[in-house]
Amino acid sequence: MEKKITKKQRAFIDMYVFEDLGQGECAHRAGYKNPDIIAHRLLNDPQYEHVQNKIDELQARQRQRYEITFEKVAEDLKKIRDAAMNEGVFGAAVAAELGRAKLGGLMVDRKEVKYGKIDQMDREQVEARLANLMKQNKLAKVVKDVTPKPEVIGPEVVKPEVSEVLEDDDD
């Protein structure tokens, strides 16, 4: 007897097959509490073979609908690369070759998805995270001096007195 697909599993499957999202994000949007763990299980655990079979079936339909096969895409990218090289458009040739490398699994785009929002962090956490990001990306701290500069009138420097500043505000 084949297992039935639950509503959450169906949502995961649909997002995984039809949307450009990572597996963890699909599980998160489907409503799972531990999305990365659940996504891995849904895609790899024999207990969820019914989910894996449904994904395979839908992906096969997608490939057939758009005539997308590994061989066809690789050949098209090769043609694009060769045409770009002949025209001297090396940027397009490099992009096509990178596409072929990704298709063949030689290169992988990595995306890191973090859950949580900045408005859920306190000031210390935000400052610590910002400092960490600046350190990771080798960014220097930018400190802007906003101290007012004294006015120069003639040869001597005139600094406003505190009482003068307060008197001006009362006018």
Secondary structure, 3 states (H helix, E strand, C coil): CCCCCCHHHHHHHHHHHHCCCCHHHHHHHHCCCCHHHHHHHHHHCHHHHHHHHHHHHHHHHHHHHHCCCHHHHHHHHHHHHHHHHHHCCHHHHHHHHHHHHHHCCCCCCCCCCCCCCHHHCCHHHHHHHHHHHHHHCCCCCCCCCCCCCCEEECCEEECCCHHHHHHHHHC
